[in-house]
Amino acid sequence: MSYFSTLFRRAERAKVLSDLLKLDDHLLRDIGLTRTDISAMRNGRHPRSPSRGHE
C-alpha cells in the first residue's frame, strides 16, 4: 500500500470515528456501540473496526 493511500485511510477512519462520537448515546446503542467502544477503536484496542463492515 502506498504512503498516500495509508494516510488517506487513516484520515478517513479518524473522520468516521469522530462522526460516531457526535451521535447521541441512544443512536449509538441502536447500532450496537458505546462511546467506550469508539474510544477503544480510536486507540486500536477494539476487535471491531469500521473498515471491516458488517459481519
Helices and strands as residue ranges (DSSP letters): H 3-21, H 25-30, H 35-42, G 50-52
